[in-house]
């Protein structure tokens, strides 16, 4: 199988996307995985109309690649992230109908002999947009963070689901009793207390309470430990690779990768799902 590409947290940076498009055309990967935070930062607050970036730039870019590559066009799997307004979801779903990509939040889809699962929610953050935030394993909120019941939303949400829903429950429902032996999980938040979720919060406090420098999901960590999927792909914490020097870790048999990057370049991870341990990362 040709290698697969994984990129995340591009935040609408056109130069990153152009690098990605060029590499897809040159190398013809079997699949491209996009792990959320795909749109320009704070696009909802900035007053961009829904679909301006997804429909006006991102979708046409992939459609041109499809026309150029023909049957060599890769399978494209994507989710949104906590900085992507949920009001943008229809733009991504429209492109699904045209075969441009597969939008896989909350879904399981086949890929060769593998199964790909997608999940966009992250634990509560200090940020105010709450479309893709969820309580983690309980209704606890870290100091300095804003609960999913507060903040603002770009699209309506069921109040009971917002109050009682958790990432732990969602992952259990999504995976059900399925074998994870050949599962690839595309999850925006990284697992808690690893080299992949290390934030630059050293020495910082909220109302005299020290902040946890690990900002990933306890539910995701527990799920990986208990279910042992083949590979998990993450983003969300941009600075983790710079702070820890690691972008790939192993939890049991599971290889976990965070492709987020806090520099101007595109951080591209290449991997073969048959041998995920051999994944490589390049700044382009």
HELIX and SHEET records of a PDB file:
HELIX    1   1 UNK A   14  UNK A   27  1                                  14    
HELIX    2   2 UNK A   52  UNK A   53  1                                   2    
HELIX    3   3 UNK A   54  UNK A   58  3                                   5    
HELIX    4   4 UNK A   59  UNK A   69  1                                  11    
HELIX    5   5 UNK A   70  UNK A   72  5                                   3    
HELIX    6   6 UNK A   86  UNK A   88  5                                   3    
HELIX    7   7 UNK A   89  UNK A   97  1                                   9    
HELIX    8   8 UNK A  159  UNK A  164  1                                   6    
HELIX    9   9 UNK A  167  UNK A  175  1                                   9    
HELIX   10  10 UNK A  218  UNK A  227  1                                  10    
HELIX   11  11 UNK A  240  UNK A  244  1                                   5    
HELIX   12  12 UNK A  273  UNK A  278  5                                   6    
SHEET    1   A 6 UNK A 102  UNK A 103  0                                        
SHEET    2   A 6 UNK A  75  UNK A  79  1                                        
SHEET    3   A 6 UNK A  31  UNK A  35  1                                        
SHEET    4   A 6 UNK A   4  UNK A   7  1                                        
SHEET    5   A 6 UNK A 267  UNK A 271 -1                                        
SHEET    6   A 6 UNK A 280  UNK A 283 -1                                        
SHEET    1   B 6 UNK A 108  UNK A 111  0                                        
SHEET    2   B 6 UNK A 114  UNK A 119 -1                                        
SHEET    3   B 6 UNK A 183  UNK A 187  1                                        
SHEET    4   B 6 UNK A 231  UNK A 234  1                                        
SHEET    5   B 6 UNK A 254  UNK A 258  1                                        
SHEET    6   B 6 UNK A 248  UNK A 251 -1                                        
SHEET    1   C 2 UNK A 205  UNK A 206  0                                        
SHEET    2   C 2 UNK A 209  UNK A 210 -1                                        
END                                                                             
